Amino acid sequence: MTRTDSPPAWDERTQLTTFLDYTRATALAKCEGLAQEDARRALLPGSPLMTLAGVLNHLRWVEYAWFEVDFLGGEDEGPWTDEDPDREMRIAVDMPLADVMAEYEEQCARYRELVAAHDLDTPAKRPRSDGHHPDLRWILLHLIEETARHNGHLDIIRELVDGSTGA
């Protein structure tokens, strides 16, 4: 995935999708070159689920929830349960990091196509808890915000794991 925040065109859709891809590529860059044991290390005492693998897998499943479940109205087949709402973060430590990264990249490619096929004003099929059906534009903005926020977590965890900074 190419990492650039300069859109090839300046229309709204291209700006939104460029920034979402930029934040996605940043998340992947934070996980590159890691040993499996480092990808599963939880170094924040108050956050035992905050591992590099766990955060990246969380981002994967967040996009799934917004695009497949909310936007398209599909059945929620995510790994979470009522008893374990953060299960996507917990199971990632038992998965090869390369698989987590590949699944995230493959999913991002699918959702790029989905976004390209819909107008930004298209409402989600499922409403939020307040009854409002967010449009695709809002979902893209939300995913940019969520991914960028978690990139901050990945920055901290990666620096604690091996001293790497940047990206």
Secondary structure, 3 states (H helix, E strand, C coil): CCCCCCCCCCCHHHHHHHHHHHHHHHHHHHHCCCCHHHHCCCCCCCCCCCCHHHHHHHHHHHHHHHHHHHHCCCCCCCCCCCCCCCHHHHHHHHCCHHHHHHHHHHHHHHHHHHHHCCCCCCECCCCCCCCCCCEHHHHHHHHHHHHHHHHHHHHHHHHHHHCCCCC
